[in-house]
Amino acid sequence: MQNEPTGEPVTGVVAARDAPPAPAPTGPETVQLNHLVAIRRLLGFILLVLVIMGLYFARDVILPLMIGLLIALTFSPVVRSLHRIGIAPPVTATALIVSLAAVIGIGAFILSGPVSDWISQAPRLGDQLRERAQTLLASFEAVQNASEQVSELANDAEDPTVQRVAVQTPGILSSAVGSVASVLTTTIVTLVLALFLLASGDLFYIKLIEAFPRFGDKKRALRIVYGIERRVSRYLLSVTIINAGLGVVIGLAMWGAGMPSPIIWAIGAFLLNFLPYIGAISGVALSAAVAIVHYDHLSQAFLVPALYLAATAIEGQLVTPIVLGRRLELNTVSVFVTVIFWGWLWGVPGALIAVPFLVCLKVVCDNVEALHTFGNFLGAREPLPELEAEPAE
């Protein structure tokens, strides 16, 4: 006959389950390990700060290299596809870079005349805008008058024997000439670097694979590189086509509203929309300022920024999500923070490369196990799993 089970084992299991967790081991070795972890974290933070400082001060050197690398990643699939049908990579690379340089040159030539006119007329336009917006700023007149009175009292109280030193800032023309020279140099270096990278074909991919000793590491490195190339290329090409369509729509809207230089508005909208969030806000603000000066009535002037805002809203909320779909897979907060950070670090060029850089970082995080948590944070929102309700006690 079999023995009947007793309640002692069950009691032991319940007691073991309800028992408090064992205290963490303490001792000299544990304290030393905690100190090493803290030191490692501190050194990592110091290294991060040094890298950010290096990026800030080495902007003129690193920025053309990064933009050239992004251009090469964008056109690499085209070069590889044409290489399969017998066209050598140097030929395709030269054709692509020369075409890109021609587009940039034609765009700069078209914009040079109106932009130079706007720069020369900027003081007059500023005075007109101030006069037209005076009714909107009436509440600030009292504060301005008080400030002027305080300034006059301070000037009267000054010692007449004390010499006043005024720092003369460079004029608009000299600043514009310096900026054009810097942009031209950066553009030339960027295009030459992109040409060399595209003409080399798969040379650097082969060198990268040879740098890893194990076969698994070679596969992972190649998967990361091809993933970065594929996503960056699709993103930049798709965004370029979308921005071109947006520029056409805004140019037609400005022409229909009677705004001056609708072609310039079309090109400006195309370029500004490469800046996520910031470009749309800048375009709306700029169109509102010019419309206030151009129109006699504020009701007509406010129609122009409303049209600009409507076009960018449809593009951002409807067209771009449909075209890109899940290709980008980045959440809005991470994109906005990255744009603000790179914009603070490198200005407008930094904001332009912010999203492609984030796409590259997302691909690396998805393929490196230690960075999966950070990659999941950068990703788009996913539905939460359904949780079963806990049974009532």
DONUTOR-996265 format. One record per residue (C-alpha): x, y, z. Coordinates in steps of 0.2 Angstrom, whole numbers, plus 5000, padded with zeros to 4 digits. Layout:
<atoms>
<atom px="X" py="Y" pz="Z"/>
...
</atoms>
This chain:
<atoms>
<atom px="5000" py="5000" pz="5000"/>
<atom px="5007" py="5018" pz="4996"/>
<atom px="5010" py="5030" pz="5009"/>
<atom px="4998" py="5045" pz="5010"/>
<atom px="5006" py="5062" pz="5007"/>
<atom px="5009" py="5072" pz="5023"/>
<atom px="5008" py="5091" pz="5025"/>
<atom px="5026" py="5093" pz="5030"/>
<atom px="5033" py="5096" pz="5012"/>
<atom px="5020" py="5108" pz="5008"/>
<atom px="5023" py="5118" pz="5024"/>
<atom px="5041" py="5118" pz="5020"/>
<atom px="5038" py="5125" pz="5002"/>
<atom px="5026" py="5139" pz="5009"/>
<atom px="5039" py="5143" pz="5022"/>
<atom px="5053" py="5145" pz="5009"/>
<atom px="5042" py="5155" pz="4998"/>
<atom px="5036" py="5167" pz="5012"/>
<atom px="5054" py="5169" pz="5019"/>
<atom px="5062" py="5186" pz="5017"/>
<atom px="5076" py="5186" pz="5004"/>
<atom px="5094" py="5183" pz="5010"/>
<atom px="5104" py="5199" pz="5014"/>
<atom px="5116" py="5204" pz="5000"/>
<atom px="5134" py="5198" pz="5005"/>
<atom px="5145" py="5212" pz="5012"/>
<atom px="5163" py="5212" pz="5015"/>
<atom px="5179" py="5220" pz="5008"/>
<atom px="5178" py="5212" pz="4991"/>
<atom px="5160" py="5218" pz="4989"/>
<atom px="5165" py="5236" pz="4994"/>
<atom px="5180" py="5236" pz="4982"/>
<atom px="5169" py="5230" pz="4968"/>
<atom px="5156" py="5244" pz="4971"/>
<atom px="5171" py="5257" pz="4971"/>
<atom px="5177" py="5250" pz="4954"/>
<atom px="5160" py="5251" pz="4947"/>
<atom px="5158" py="5269" pz="4953"/>
<atom px="5175" py="5274" pz="4946"/>
<atom px="5171" py="5266" pz="4929"/>
<atom px="5155" py="5276" pz="4928"/>
<atom px="5164" py="5292" pz="4933"/>
<atom px="5177" py="5289" pz="4919"/>
<atom px="5164" py="5285" pz="4906"/>
<atom px="5155" py="5302" pz="4911"/>
<atom px="5172" py="5311" pz="4909"/>
<atom px="5175" py="5303" pz="4893"/>
<atom px="5158" py="5308" pz="4886"/>
<atom px="5161" py="5326" pz="4891"/>
<atom px="5178" py="5326" pz="4883"/>
<atom px="5170" py="5319" pz="4867"/>
<atom px="5157" py="5333" pz="4867"/>
<atom px="5170" py="5346" pz="4869"/>
<atom px="5181" py="5339" pz="4855"/>
<atom px="5166" py="5339" pz="4844"/>
<atom px="5162" py="5357" pz="4848"/>
<atom px="5180" py="5363" pz="4845"/>
<atom px="5183" py="5352" pz="4830"/>
<atom px="5167" py="5357" pz="4821"/>
<atom px="5176" py="5364" pz="4805"/>
<atom px="5185" py="5347" pz="4803"/>
<atom px="5172" py="5334" pz="4808"/>
<atom px="5157" py="5342" pz="4800"/>
<atom px="5162" py="5340" pz="4782"/>
<atom px="5168" py="5322" pz="4785"/>
<atom px="5151" py="5318" pz="4793"/>
<atom px="5141" py="5326" pz="4779"/>
<atom px="5152" py="5318" pz="4766"/>
<atom px="5149" py="5301" pz="4774"/>
<atom px="5130" py="5303" pz="4774"/>
<atom px="5131" py="5308" pz="4756"/>
<atom px="5141" py="5292" pz="4752"/>
<atom px="5129" py="5281" pz="4762"/>
<atom px="5114" py="5289" pz="4753"/>
<atom px="5121" py="5285" pz="4735"/>
<atom px="5130" py="5268" pz="4739"/>
<atom px="5115" py="5257" pz="4735"/>
<atom px="5115" py="5266" pz="4718"/>
<atom px="5133" py="5264" pz="4715"/>
<atom px="5132" py="5245" pz="4720"/>
<atom px="5117" py="5242" pz="4709"/>
<atom px="5125" py="5250" pz="4693"/>
<atom px="5141" py="5240" pz="4697"/>
<atom px="5131" py="5224" pz="4695"/>
<atom px="5127" py="5228" pz="4677"/>
<atom px="5145" py="5233" pz="4673"/>
<atom px="5147" py="5251" pz="4677"/>
<atom px="5162" py="5255" pz="4687"/>
<atom px="5160" py="5263" pz="4704"/>
<atom px="5172" py="5278" pz="4699"/>
<atom px="5161" py="5282" pz="4684"/>
<atom px="5145" py="5282" pz="4694"/>
<atom px="5152" py="5291" pz="4708"/>
<atom px="5159" py="5305" pz="4697"/>
<atom px="5142" py="5307" pz="4688"/>
<atom px="5132" py="5307" pz="4705"/>
<atom px="5144" py="5320" pz="4713"/>
<atom px="5145" py="5331" pz="4698"/>
<atom px="5126" py="5331" pz="4696"/>
<atom px="5124" py="5335" pz="4715"/>
<atom px="5137" py="5349" pz="4713"/>
<atom px="5127" py="5356" pz="4698"/>
<atom px="5111" py="5356" pz="4708"/>
<atom px="5119" py="5365" pz="4722"/>
<atom px="5127" py="5378" pz="4711"/>
<atom px="5111" py="5381" pz="4701"/>
<atom px="5101" py="5383" pz="4718"/>
<atom px="5114" py="5395" pz="4724"/>
<atom px="5114" py="5405" pz="4708"/>
<atom px="5095" py="5407" pz="4709"/>
<atom px="5095" py="5412" pz="4727"/>
<atom px="5110" py="5424" pz="4726"/>
<atom px="5100" py="5438" pz="4719"/>
<atom px="5085" py="5438" pz="4730"/>
<atom px="5095" py="5434" pz="4745"/>
<atom px="5107" py="5448" pz="4742"/>
<atom px="5092" py="5460" pz="4740"/>
<atom px="5084" py="5454" pz="4756"/>
<atom px="5101" py="5457" pz="4765"/>
<atom px="5102" py="5475" pz="4758"/>
<atom px="5084" py="5479" pz="4762"/>
<atom px="5085" py="5471" pz="4779"/>
<atom px="5086" py="5487" pz="4789"/>
<atom px="5071" py="5495" pz="4779"/>
<atom px="5061" py="5479" pz="4781"/>
<atom px="5064" py="5479" pz="4799"/>
<atom px="5058" py="5497" pz="4801"/>
<atom px="5043" py="5493" pz="4791"/>
<atom px="5039" py="5477" pz="4801"/>
<atom px="5041" py="5487" pz="4817"/>
<atom px="5029" py="5500" pz="4811"/>
<atom px="5016" py="5488" pz="4805"/>
<atom px="5017" py="5477" pz="4821"/>
<atom px="5016" py="5493" pz="4832"/>
<atom px="4998" py="5490" pz="4836"/>
<atom px="5002" py="5472" pz="4842"/>
<atom px="5015" py="5478" pz="4853"/>
<atom px="5006" py="5493" pz="4861"/>
<atom px="5006" py="5485" pz="4878"/>
<atom px="5025" py="5485" pz="4878"/>
<atom px="5027" py="5504" pz="4875"/>
<atom px="5026" py="5509" pz="4893"/>
<atom px="5040" py="5497" pz="4897"/>
<atom px="5050" py="5504" pz="4883"/>
<atom px="5047" py="5522" pz="4888"/>
<atom px="5052" py="5518" pz="4905"/>
<atom px="5068" py="5510" pz="4899"/>
<atom px="5073" py="5525" pz="4889"/>
<atom px="5070" py="5536" pz="4903"/>
<atom px="5081" py="5526" pz="4914"/>
<atom px="5095" py="5526" pz="4901"/>
<atom px="5094" py="5545" pz="4899"/>
<atom px="5095" py="5547" pz="4918"/>
<atom px="5110" py="5535" pz="4918"/>
<atom px="5119" py="5545" pz="4903"/>
<atom px="5116" py="5562" pz="4912"/>
<atom px="5123" py="5555" pz="4929"/>
<atom px="5139" py="5549" pz="4920"/>
<atom px="5155" py="5559" pz="4923"/>
<atom px="5158" py="5569" pz="4907"/>
<atom px="5177" py="5567" pz="4909"/>
<atom px="5175" py="5548" pz="4907"/>
<atom px="5178" py="5541" pz="4889"/>
<atom px="5165" py="5529" pz="4882"/>
<atom px="5172" py="5515" pz="4872"/>
<atom px="5161" py="5507" pz="4859"/>
<atom px="5164" py="5490" pz="4851"/>
<atom px="5162" py="5491" pz="4832"/>
<atom px="5154" py="5474" pz="4826"/>
<atom px="5157" py="5468" pz="4808"/>
<atom px="5144" py="5474" pz="4796"/>
<atom px="5131" py="5462" pz="4787"/>
<atom px="5141" py="5462" pz="4771"/>
<atom px="5157" py="5457" pz="4779"/>
<atom px="5149" py="5443" pz="4789"/>
<atom px="5139" py="5437" pz="4774"/>
<atom px="5156" py="5436" pz="4764"/>
<atom px="5164" py="5426" pz="4778"/>
<atom px="5149" py="5414" pz="4779"/>
<atom px="5149" py="5411" pz="4761"/>
<atom px="5168" py="5407" pz="4761"/>
<atom px="5166" py="5395" pz="4775"/>
<atom px="5150" py="5386" pz="4767"/>
<atom px="5160" py="5385" pz="4750"/>
<atom px="5175" py="5377" pz="4758"/>
<atom px="5164" py="5365" pz="4768"/>
<atom px="5154" py="5360" pz="4752"/>
<atom px="5170" py="5357" pz="4742"/>
<atom px="5178" py="5346" pz="4756"/>
<atom px="5161" py="5337" pz="4758"/>
<atom px="5159" py="5333" pz="4740"/>
<atom px="5177" py="5327" pz="4737"/>
<atom px="5176" py="5316" pz="4752"/>
<atom px="5159" py="5308" pz="4746"/>
<atom px="5167" py="5306" pz="4728"/>
<atom px="5182" py="5296" pz="4735"/>
<atom px="5171" py="5285" pz="4747"/>
<atom px="5159" py="5281" pz="4732"/>
<atom px="5173" py="5278" pz="4720"/>
<atom px="5181" py="5266" pz="4732"/>
<atom px="5166" py="5254" pz="4731"/>
<atom px="5166" py="5240" pz="4744"/>
<atom px="5184" py="5243" pz="4749"/>
<atom px="5181" py="5250" pz="4766"/>
<atom px="5168" py="5237" pz="4770"/>
<atom px="5181" py="5224" pz="4766"/>
<atom px="5194" py="5232" pz="4777"/>
<atom px="5181" py="5233" pz="4791"/>
<atom px="5177" py="5214" pz="4789"/>
<atom px="5196" py="5210" pz="4789"/>
<atom px="5198" py="5220" pz="4806"/>
<atom px="5188" py="5207" pz="4815"/>
<atom px="5195" py="5190" pz="4819"/>
<atom px="5180" py="5179" pz="4822"/>
<atom px="5167" py="5175" pz="4809"/>
<atom px="5152" py="5180" pz="4820"/>
<atom px="5160" py="5197" pz="4823"/>
<atom px="5162" py="5199" pz="4804"/>
<atom px="5144" py="5195" pz="4801"/>
<atom px="5138" py="5207" pz="4814"/>
<atom px="5149" py="5221" pz="4808"/>
<atom px="5143" py="5219" pz="4790"/>
<atom px="5125" py="5218" pz="4796"/>
<atom px="5127" py="5235" pz="4805"/>
<atom px="5135" py="5243" pz="4790"/>
<atom px="5122" py="5237" pz="4778"/>
<atom px="5108" py="5242" pz="4790"/>
<atom px="5115" py="5259" pz="4792"/>
<atom px="5117" py="5261" pz="4773"/>
<atom px="5100" py="5255" pz="4769"/>
<atom px="5090" py="5265" pz="4782"/>
<atom px="5100" py="5281" pz="4780"/>
<atom px="5098" py="5280" pz="4761"/>
<atom px="5080" py="5277" pz="4761"/>
<atom px="5077" py="5291" pz="4774"/>
<atom px="5087" py="5304" pz="4765"/>
<atom px="5080" py="5300" pz="4748"/>
<atom px="5062" py="5299" pz="4754"/>
<atom px="5063" py="5315" pz="4764"/>
<atom px="5071" py="5324" pz="4749"/>
<atom px="5057" py="5319" pz="4738"/>
<atom px="5044" py="5324" pz="4751"/>
<atom px="5052" py="5341" pz="4754"/>
<atom px="5053" py="5344" pz="4735"/>
<atom px="5034" py="5341" pz="4734"/>
<atom px="5031" py="5352" pz="4749"/>
<atom px="5042" py="5366" pz="4741"/>
<atom px="5031" py="5365" pz="4725"/>
<atom px="5015" py="5366" pz="4736"/>
<atom px="5021" py="5381" pz="4746"/>
<atom px="5028" py="5390" pz="4731"/>
<atom px="5011" py="5388" pz="4722"/>
<atom px="5002" py="5394" pz="4738"/>
<atom px="5013" py="5409" pz="4740"/>
<atom px="5010" py="5413" pz="4721"/>
<atom px="4992" py="5412" pz="4723"/>
<atom px="4992" py="5423" pz="4739"/>
<atom px="5002" py="5436" pz="4730"/>
<atom px="5018" py="5435" pz="4739"/>
<atom px="5034" py="5441" pz="4731"/>
<atom px="5047" py="5429" pz="4724"/>
<atom px="5036" py="5413" pz="4725"/>
<atom px="5051" py="5403" pz="4718"/>
<atom px="5062" py="5408" pz="4733"/>
<atom px="5048" py="5402" pz="4745"/>
<atom px="5048" py="5386" pz="4736"/>
<atom px="5066" py="5383" pz="4738"/>
<atom px="5067" py="5390" pz="4756"/>
<atom px="5053" py="5378" pz="4761"/>
<atom px="5062" py="5363" pz="4753"/>
<atom px="5078" py="5367" pz="4763"/>
<atom px="5070" py="5372" pz="4779"/>
<atom px="5060" py="5356" pz="4780"/>
<atom px="5076" py="5346" pz="4782"/>
<atom px="5076" py="5353" pz="4800"/>
<atom px="5063" py="5343" pz="4810"/>
<atom px="5051" py="5355" pz="4819"/>
<atom px="5063" py="5370" pz="4818"/>
<atom px="5061" py="5372" pz="4800"/>
<atom px="5043" py="5372" pz="4800"/>
<atom px="5042" py="5385" pz="4814"/>
<atom px="5055" py="5396" pz="4805"/>
<atom px="5046" py="5395" pz="4789"/>
<atom px="5029" py="5400" pz="4797"/>
<atom px="5038" py="5415" pz="4807"/>
<atom px="5047" py="5421" pz="4791"/>
<atom px="5032" py="5421" pz="4780"/>
<atom px="5022" py="5430" pz="4794"/>
<atom px="5035" py="5443" pz="4795"/>
<atom px="5036" py="5446" pz="4776"/>
<atom px="5017" py="5446" pz="4774"/>
<atom px="5015" py="5459" pz="4788"/>
<atom px="5026" py="5471" pz="4778"/>
<atom px="5019" py="5466" pz="4761"/>
<atom px="5000" py="5467" pz="4764"/>
<atom px="4990" py="5482" pz="4770"/>
<atom px="4978" py="5473" pz="4781"/>
<atom px="4983" py="5461" pz="4795"/>
<atom px="4969" py="5449" pz="4791"/>
<atom px="4977" py="5446" pz="4774"/>
<atom px="4994" py="5445" pz="4781"/>
<atom px="4989" py="5431" pz="4793"/>
<atom px="4983" py="5420" pz="4779"/>
<atom px="5000" py="5417" pz="4772"/>
<atom px="5007" py="5409" pz="4788"/>
<atom px="4991" py="5399" pz="4790"/>
<atom px="4994" py="5392" pz="4772"/>
<atom px="5012" py="5388" pz="4776"/>
<atom px="5007" py="5380" pz="4793"/>
<atom px="4993" py="5370" pz="4785"/>
<atom px="5005" py="5363" pz="4771"/>
<atom px="5018" py="5358" pz="4784"/>
<atom px="5005" py="5350" pz="4795"/>
<atom px="4998" py="5339" pz="4782"/>
<atom px="5016" py="5334" pz="4777"/>
<atom px="5022" py="5330" pz="4794"/>
<atom px="5006" py="5322" pz="4800"/>
<atom px="5000" py="5313" pz="4785"/>
<atom px="5012" py="5312" pz="4770"/>
<atom px="5028" py="5308" pz="4779"/>
<atom px="5021" py="5294" pz="4790"/>
<atom px="5013" py="5286" pz="4775"/>
<atom px="5029" py="5287" pz="4765"/>
<atom px="5042" py="5282" pz="4778"/>
<atom px="5030" py="5270" pz="4788"/>
<atom px="5041" py="5260" pz="4800"/>
<atom px="5057" py="5263" pz="4791"/>
<atom px="5063" py="5277" pz="4804"/>
<atom px="5056" py="5269" pz="4820"/>
<atom px="5061" py="5283" pz="4831"/>
<atom px="5050" py="5292" pz="4844"/>
<atom px="5046" py="5310" pz="4844"/>
<atom px="5055" py="5314" pz="4860"/>
<atom px="5072" py="5307" pz="4855"/>
<atom px="5071" py="5315" pz="4838"/>
<atom px="5067" py="5332" pz="4846"/>
<atom px="5081" py="5331" pz="4859"/>
<atom px="5094" py="5325" pz="4846"/>
<atom px="5089" py="5340" pz="4835"/>
<atom px="5091" py="5352" pz="4849"/>
<atom px="5107" py="5345" pz="4855"/>
<atom px="5116" py="5345" pz="4838"/>
<atom px="5109" py="5362" pz="4834"/>
<atom px="5117" py="5368" pz="4850"/>
<atom px="5133" py="5360" pz="4846"/>
<atom px="5135" py="5364" pz="4828"/>
<atom px="5121" py="5376" pz="4823"/>
<atom px="5110" py="5373" pz="4808"/>
<atom px="5122" py="5360" pz="4800"/>
<atom px="5121" py="5350" pz="4816"/>
<atom px="5102" py="5350" pz="4816"/>
<atom px="5102" py="5344" pz="4798"/>
<atom px="5113" py="5329" pz="4802"/>
<atom px="5104" py="5325" pz="4819"/>
<atom px="5091" py="5313" pz="4812"/>
<atom px="5103" py="5303" pz="4801"/>
<atom px="5115" py="5301" pz="4815"/>
<atom px="5100" py="5295" pz="4826"/>
<atom px="5096" py="5282" pz="4813"/>
<atom px="5114" py="5276" pz="4813"/>
<atom px="5114" py="5275" pz="4832"/>
<atom px="5097" py="5265" pz="4832"/>
<atom px="5104" py="5252" pz="4819"/>
<atom px="5120" py="5250" pz="4830"/>
<atom px="5109" py="5248" pz="4846"/>
<atom px="5098" py="5235" pz="4837"/>
<atom px="5113" py="5224" pz="4833"/>
<atom px="5123" py="5225" pz="4849"/>
<atom px="5115" py="5216" pz="4863"/>
<atom px="5123" py="5227" pz="4877"/>
<atom px="5114" py="5242" pz="4869"/>
<atom px="5097" py="5234" pz="4866"/>
<atom px="5089" py="5244" pz="4881"/>
<atom px="5095" py="5261" pz="4874"/>
<atom px="5089" py="5256" pz="4856"/>
<atom px="5072" py="5251" pz="4863"/>
<atom px="5071" py="5269" pz="4871"/>
<atom px="5075" py="5277" pz="4855"/>
<atom px="5062" py="5267" pz="4845"/>
<atom px="5044" py="5271" pz="4841"/>
<atom px="5029" py="5268" pz="4853"/>
<atom px="5023" py="5250" pz="4853"/>
<atom px="5007" py="5243" pz="4861"/>
<atom px="5009" py="5238" pz="4879"/>
<atom px="5006" py="5219" pz="4882"/>
<atom px="4990" py="5214" pz="4890"/>
<atom px="4992" py="5211" pz="4908"/>
<atom px="4982" py="5198" pz="4917"/>
<atom px="4972" py="5205" pz="4932"/>
<atom px="4979" py="5199" pz="4949"/>
<atom px="4967" py="5187" pz="4958"/>
<atom px="4958" py="5195" pz="4973"/>
<atom px="4964" py="5189" pz="4990"/>
</atoms>
